[in-house]
Amino acid sequence: MSIFKRNATPLIFLLIALVVPFVTDNQYYLYILTLAFIWSIAVYGMNLISGYTGQLSLAHAGFFAIGAYALGLLTVDANVPYWFAFVLALVITTVAGLLIGLIALRTKTHYFAIYTLCVGYIIYLVIYQWDELTGGVRGLIGIEPPGAIGPITFDSAESNYYLVLVFLVLTIVFMKFIAESLVGRTFAAIRNSEELAQTIGINTMKQKLLSFVISAFFAGVAGALYASFVQFIGPEISYTMTMFDMLTYLIVGGIGTLYGPLVGTFLIVTLTQSLQFMEEFRMLIFGPILVLLVIFYPRGIVGGIQMWKAKRQYKKNQKLAKQASNASTYGGGD
């Protein structure tokens, strides 16, 4: 089976994403889609450590904020060129993930979740209280848009849309590579049974730390893209509610699945934005929809579809086996 046939569905969606700016000139739609792409990248990072490795991290809004503030401070206060500042922001976020992971991963199960939740809240307090550096509650304004790459500039909604789409596609390709590699199978082994993984010689601490650092890196990528896209950031991006939003995107889409982060983020971001005209009453509609999704699709939308396909394939195999058995019986009779 060719690679194009195996990936027909994602390629069709990619083609649709590529032509969207050509079929609509509505800047608001492009804004919402770009925002959904950015949050998807952050949720992909969370999915790697929580979905594939089985360690529920609640610090990723903090890593998202570190990436955003690092880019903002480097470009606004230090006048560092955009793409150099972008790389530095990712390095800073990755190092922060490494240092936090070295301590956090010494805890397990709900202790790990509580510890990372506290880390995320500490990052929020630092941003909120360190007024001289971060601007405190005022935040940072005037963050530069992405710098030009040769003749390509990013001073329009369409160009920003395509830039973020490129980062999203690279993220999905990387996550697919990781999931299908030996490293990804090692992560899954730790998720299924850490004790069993240790007995077969896997250095679980090293592998969990690798997963945690990579996930922090992608949260930093999303944060840096977000800062340059909205050009204004405040401490609320690191607040615990932001983290729970990301977790909701992941659970609705399908934790531990390749396309769950994209589906969940896209669905909820577009749905909440579509109901903005209802102001606070939109939760009366959004809440029950979310509850129904969780009840009928406990493994998320993508996880539910995968289960449905597996059951259908199982029934098909059973039917074929029964037909083969009948044919064998009749053949024996002849």
C-alpha positions as CSV (number, residue, x, y, z in Angstrom):
1,M,0.0,0.0,0.0
2,S,1.5,3.3,-1.0
3,I,2.3,6.0,1.5
4,F,-0.3,8.3,-0.1
5,K,-3.1,5.7,0.2
6,R,-2.3,5.0,3.8
7,N,-2.4,8.7,4.6
8,A,-5.2,9.7,2.3
9,T,-7.4,11.3,5.0
10,P,-4.7,13.6,6.6
11,L,-3.5,14.6,3.1
12,I,-7.0,15.6,2.1
13,F,-7.3,17.7,5.3
14,L,-3.9,19.2,4.5
15,L,-5.1,20.1,1.0
16,I,-8.2,21.7,2.4
17,A,-6.1,23.7,4.9
18,L,-3.8,24.9,2.1
19,V,-6.7,26.2,0.0
20,V,-8.7,27.9,2.8
21,P,-7.0,31.4,2.4
22,F,-7.9,31.2,-1.3
23,V,-11.6,30.5,-0.7
24,T,-12.3,33.1,2.0
25,D,-11.0,36.6,2.7
26,N,-12.5,36.6,6.2
27,Q,-9.7,37.6,8.4
28,Y,-11.5,36.4,11.5
29,Y,-11.8,32.8,10.2
30,L,-8.0,32.8,9.5
31,Y,-7.4,34.2,12.9
32,I,-9.3,31.4,14.6
33,L,-7.8,28.7,12.5
34,T,-4.3,30.0,13.1
35,L,-5.0,30.1,16.9
36,A,-6.3,26.5,16.7
37,F,-3.1,25.4,14.9
38,I,-0.9,27.1,17.6
39,W,-2.8,25.4,20.5
40,S,-2.7,22.1,18.7
41,I,1.1,22.2,18.7
42,A,1.1,22.8,22.4
43,V,-1.4,19.9,23.0
44,Y,0.8,17.6,20.8
45,G,3.6,18.3,23.3
46,M,1.3,17.4,26.2
47,N,0.1,14.3,24.4
48,L,3.6,12.9,24.1
49,I,4.3,12.9,27.9
50,S,0.7,12.2,29.0
51,G,-0.8,10.1,26.2
52,Y,2.2,8.1,25.0
53,T,4.3,7.9,28.1
54,G,1.5,7.9,30.7
55,Q,2.8,10.7,32.9
56,L,0.0,13.3,33.4
57,S,1.9,16.6,33.3
58,L,0.0,19.7,34.4
59,A,2.9,22.2,33.8
60,H,2.6,22.7,30.1
61,A,0.8,26.0,30.3
62,G,3.9,27.2,32.2
63,F,6.2,26.0,29.4
64,F,3.9,27.6,26.9
65,A,4.3,30.9,28.8
66,I,8.1,30.5,29.1
67,G,8.3,30.2,25.3
68,A,6.0,33.2,24.8
69,Y,7.7,35.4,27.4
70,A,11.2,34.5,26.3
71,L,10.4,35.5,22.7
72,G,8.7,38.7,23.9
73,L,11.4,39.8,26.2
74,L,14.2,39.0,23.7
75,T,12.6,40.9,20.9
76,V,11.0,43.8,22.8
77,D,13.5,44.5,25.5
78,A,16.8,43.1,24.1
79,N,16.1,43.9,20.4
80,V,17.3,40.4,19.4
81,P,16.4,39.5,15.7
82,Y,13.2,37.5,15.6
83,W,14.4,34.1,14.4
84,F,17.5,34.2,16.7
85,A,15.1,35.1,19.6
86,F,12.8,32.3,18.5
87,V,15.6,29.7,18.7
88,L,16.7,31.1,22.1
89,A,13.2,30.9,23.4
90,L,13.0,27.2,22.5
91,V,16.4,26.6,24.1
92,I,15.3,28.4,27.3
93,T,12.0,26.4,27.4
94,T,13.8,23.1,26.8
95,V,16.4,23.7,29.5
96,A,13.5,24.7,31.9
97,G,11.8,21.4,30.9
98,L,15.0,19.5,31.6
99,L,15.6,21.0,35.0
100,I,11.9,20.6,36.1
101,G,11.7,17.1,34.7
102,L,14.8,16.0,36.6
103,I,13.0,16.6,39.8
104,A,9.3,16.1,38.8
105,L,9.9,12.6,37.3
106,R,11.2,11.3,40.7
107,T,7.6,11.3,41.7
108,K,4.9,9.0,40.2
109,T,1.2,8.8,39.4
110,H,-0.9,11.5,41.1
111,Y,2.1,12.9,43.0
112,F,3.7,13.7,39.6
113,A,0.5,15.4,38.5
114,I,0.3,17.5,41.7
115,Y,3.9,18.4,41.5
116,T,3.7,19.6,37.9
117,L,0.5,21.5,38.8
118,C,2.4,23.3,41.5
119,V,5.3,24.1,39.1
120,G,2.8,25.6,36.6
121,Y,1.3,27.7,39.3
122,I,4.7,28.9,40.5
123,I,5.6,29.9,36.9
124,Y,2.3,31.9,36.8
125,L,3.2,33.6,40.1
126,V,6.7,34.5,38.9
127,I,5.3,36.1,35.7
128,Y,2.6,37.9,37.6
129,Q,4.8,39.2,40.4
130,W,8.1,40.0,38.6
131,D,6.8,43.3,37.3
132,E,10.2,44.7,36.4
133,L,10.9,41.8,34.0
134,T,7.6,40.5,32.7
135,G,5.4,43.6,33.1
136,G,3.3,41.8,35.7
137,V,-0.4,42.1,35.2
138,R,0.2,44.7,32.4
139,G,1.9,42.0,30.3
140,L,4.1,42.6,27.3
141,I,2.9,44.6,24.3
142,G,4.3,45.3,20.9
143,I,5.9,41.9,20.3
144,E,7.2,41.7,16.7
145,P,5.6,39.5,14.1
146,P,7.8,36.8,12.6
147,G,10.8,38.2,10.7
148,A,11.1,37.8,7.0
149,I,12.8,34.7,5.6
150,G,14.5,35.9,2.4
151,P,11.7,37.3,0.2
152,I,9.0,35.8,2.3
153,T,7.4,38.2,4.8
154,F,4.8,37.5,7.5
155,D,3.0,40.7,7.8
156,S,-0.5,39.5,6.7
157,A,-3.0,37.0,8.2
158,E,-2.5,34.7,5.3
159,S,1.2,34.5,5.6
160,N,1.0,33.9,9.4
161,Y,-1.6,31.2,8.7
162,Y,0.7,29.3,6.4
163,L,3.7,29.8,8.7
164,V,1.9,28.2,11.7
165,L,0.5,25.5,9.4
166,V,4.1,24.6,8.4
167,F,5.0,24.3,12.1
168,L,1.9,22.2,12.8
169,V,2.6,19.8,9.9
170,L,6.2,19.4,11.0
171,T,5.0,18.7,14.5
172,I,2.6,16.0,13.3
173,V,5.2,14.4,11.1
174,F,7.7,14.3,14.0
175,M,5.1,12.9,16.4
176,K,4.2,10.2,13.9
177,F,7.9,9.3,13.5
178,I,8.3,9.2,17.3
179,A,5.1,7.1,17.8
180,E,6.2,4.5,15.2
181,S,9.9,4.4,16.3
182,L,11.6,2.3,18.9
183,V,11.6,5.3,21.2
184,G,7.8,5.6,20.8
185,R,7.3,1.9,21.6
186,T,9.5,2.4,24.7
187,F,7.3,5.3,25.8
188,A,4.2,3.0,25.3
189,A,5.9,0.3,27.3
190,I,6.4,2.7,30.2
191,R,2.8,3.8,29.9
192,N,1.5,0.2,30.0
193,S,3.6,-0.9,32.9
194,E,6.7,0.9,34.2
195,E,7.7,-2.0,36.4
196,L,7.6,-4.4,33.4
197,A,9.5,-2.0,31.3
198,Q,12.3,-1.9,33.9
199,T,12.4,-5.7,34.0
200,I,13.2,-5.8,30.3
201,G,16.1,-3.4,30.7
202,I,14.5,0.0,29.8
203,N,16.0,3.0,31.7
204,T,12.6,4.4,32.5
205,M,13.8,7.6,34.1
206,K,15.9,8.5,31.0
207,Q,13.0,7.7,28.6
208,K,10.5,9.7,30.7
209,L,12.9,12.6,30.9
210,L,13.4,12.5,27.1
211,S,9.6,12.5,26.6
212,F,9.1,15.4,29.1
213,V,11.8,17.5,27.5
214,I,10.5,17.0,24.0
215,S,7.0,17.8,25.2
216,A,8.2,21.0,26.9
217,F,10.0,21.9,23.6
218,F,6.8,21.8,21.6
219,A,4.9,23.8,24.3
220,G,7.7,26.4,23.9
221,V,7.3,26.4,20.1
222,A,3.6,27.0,20.5
223,G,4.2,29.8,23.0
224,A,6.7,31.6,20.8
225,L,4.4,31.4,17.8
226,Y,1.5,32.6,20.0
227,A,3.4,35.6,21.3
228,S,4.4,36.8,17.8
229,F,0.9,36.1,16.4
230,V,-1.2,38.0,19.0
231,Q,1.7,40.5,19.7
232,F,0.5,40.8,23.3
233,I,0.8,38.4,26.2
234,G,-0.3,38.5,29.8
235,P,0.3,36.2,32.8
236,E,-3.1,34.5,32.2
237,I,-1.5,32.4,29.5
238,S,0.3,30.5,32.3
239,Y,-2.6,30.2,34.6
240,T,-4.0,26.8,35.6
241,M,-7.2,27.4,33.5
242,T,-5.1,27.5,30.4
243,M,-3.6,24.2,31.3
244,F,-7.0,22.7,31.9
245,D,-8.2,24.0,28.5
246,M,-5.2,22.2,26.9
247,L,-6.1,19.0,28.8
248,T,-9.7,19.3,27.7
249,Y,-8.6,19.6,24.0
250,L,-6.5,16.5,24.5
251,I,-9.2,14.4,26.2
252,V,-11.9,15.4,23.7
253,G,-9.7,14.7,20.7
254,G,-8.2,11.4,22.0
255,I,-5.3,11.1,24.4
256,G,-2.5,8.9,23.1
257,T,-3.7,9.2,19.5
258,L,-1.8,10.9,16.7
259,Y,-4.6,13.1,15.5
260,G,-6.5,13.6,18.7
261,P,-4.7,16.8,19.7
262,L,-5.6,18.4,16.3
263,V,-9.2,17.2,16.3
264,G,-9.9,18.2,19.9
265,T,-8.3,21.6,19.7
266,F,-9.8,22.5,16.4
267,L,-13.3,21.4,17.5
268,I,-13.3,23.2,20.9
269,V,-11.6,26.4,19.7
270,T,-13.9,26.8,16.8
271,L,-17.0,25.9,18.8
272,T,-16.2,28.3,21.7
273,Q,-15.4,31.1,19.2
274,S,-18.6,30.4,17.3
275,L,-20.6,30.8,20.5
276,Q,-18.9,34.0,21.5
277,F,-22.1,36.0,20.7
278,M,-23.8,34.3,23.6
279,E,-21.2,35.6,26.0
280,E,-21.3,33.7,29.3
281,F,-24.5,31.7,28.3
282,R,-22.4,29.8,25.7
283,M,-21.3,27.5,28.5
284,L,-25.0,26.3,28.7
285,I,-24.5,24.8,25.2
286,F,-20.8,24.0,25.3
287,G,-20.9,22.3,28.7
288,P,-23.5,19.6,27.9
289,I,-21.8,18.9,24.5
290,L,-18.5,18.4,26.3
291,V,-20.1,16.1,28.8
292,L,-21.8,14.0,26.1
293,L,-18.6,13.7,24.2
294,V,-16.8,12.4,27.3
295,I,-19.6,10.0,28.1
296,F,-20.0,8.5,24.7
297,Y,-16.3,8.8,23.6
298,P,-14.3,8.1,26.8
299,R,-11.2,7.6,24.6
300,G,-11.9,10.8,22.7
301,I,-13.2,11.3,19.2
302,V,-10.2,9.8,17.4
303,G,-9.9,7.0,20.0
304,G,-13.6,6.2,19.5
305,I,-13.2,6.1,15.7
306,Q,-10.2,3.8,16.1
307,M,-12.2,1.5,18.4
308,W,-15.1,1.5,15.9
309,K,-12.8,0.5,13.1
310,A,-11.2,-2.2,15.2
311,K,-14.5,-3.7,16.0
312,R,-15.7,-3.6,12.4
313,Q,-12.4,-5.3,11.3
314,Y,-12.9,-7.9,14.0
315,K,-16.4,-8.7,12.9
316,K,-15.2,-8.8,9.3
317,N,-12.5,-11.3,10.2
318,Q,-14.9,-13.4,12.2
319,K,-17.3,-13.5,9.2
320,L,-14.5,-14.5,6.8
321,A,-13.3,-17.2,9.2
322,K,-16.9,-18.5,9.5
323,Q,-17.2,-18.6,5.7
324,A,-13.9,-20.3,5.3
325,S,-15.0,-22.9,8.0
326,N,-18.2,-23.5,6.1
327,A,-16.4,-23.9,2.8
328,S,-14.0,-26.4,4.4
329,T,-16.9,-28.4,5.8
330,Y,-18.7,-28.5,2.5
331,G,-15.5,-29.3,0.7
332,G,-14.8,-32.2,3.1
333,G,-18.3,-33.5,2.5
334,D,-17.7,-33.7,-1.3
